Amino acid sequence: MADGVIDAQIITPSSSISPSKNPPVVMFSDIGGMRPATETKAQAVADLGYSVLLPNILYRSGRGQIVPVDRRFDDQDMLTELVECGRLLTPEALSRDFVGLVSAVEREPEFREGRIGTVGYCRGGGIAIRLAALYPDKVAAAAGFHSSNLADPNDPNSPMLVVNQVTALIYLGHADKDDYLPPEQISLFDRVLSENSAHFMTELYRGYRHGFTTLDTDAYSQKADILHLNRLRMVLGEALTD
């Protein structure tokens, strides 16, 4: 079980006149956690035709929005605090969280029965891969955008070490010249995926920086954001459409 109660939101397509069952997608935010920009992104994903479960990945550090409303999550001092909160997201802790999240998808009325998709941003990209690895019979698609530290060879908890357990379709949209995922890590992660015969696609968003889908950063690009949603529509549609 999770280490306490995970606060979360369930977001459905804005065009729904009344609650209805949609294919489920579990979305993992960047290290900034719950805030208006994250909720806006989750609504955009839901509007592709899915019910989105958006958990507070930082619930161990507080409920709801951790970042004060008068501060930016990517200010250096705030980011340092958030990185410390993120140290609690060990593989063991995440595996306990996943039990509750998968149970919620199976229990709540907004979610259609069947396999699920997952998508993560920045730190959340690796979390989405880990969910797919721990639930290979449940997760049909796992996507990550401007993911961070997917293949650090010095990290004993690197997501690349669980790729061999993933059966889902994997899509990764990488930022160009990303300090959080340098080219050598991109190449290494691709190689590990290939060596494990994974079904995957990777794409470099050339000219865009880490955080290109994130509204409350200077790196945000509307053009790249639209492209990411189009790619997500393709991947989720292929994996979750009957």
Salt bridges, closest charged atoms under 4 A:
ASP3 OD2 - ARG60 NH2 2.94
ASP3 OD1 - ARG96 NE 2.73
ASP30 OD1 - ARG35 NH1 2.86
ASP74 OD2 - ARG72 NH2 2.99
GLU81 OE2 - ARG71 NH1 3.74
GLU84 OE2 - ARG87 NE 2.88
ASP97 OD1 - ARG60 NH2 2.82
GLU106 OE2 - LYS138 NZ 3.53
GLU108 OE2 - ARG107 NE 3.13
ASP178 OD2 - HIS210 ND1 2.80
GLU195 OE2 - ARG191 NE 3.77
GLU203 OE1 - ARG231 NE 2.74
ASP216 OD2 - ARG35 NE 2.57
ASP218 OD1 - ARG72 NH1 3.50
ASP225 OD1 - HIS228 ND1 2.90
ASP242 OD2 - ARG112 NH1 3.75
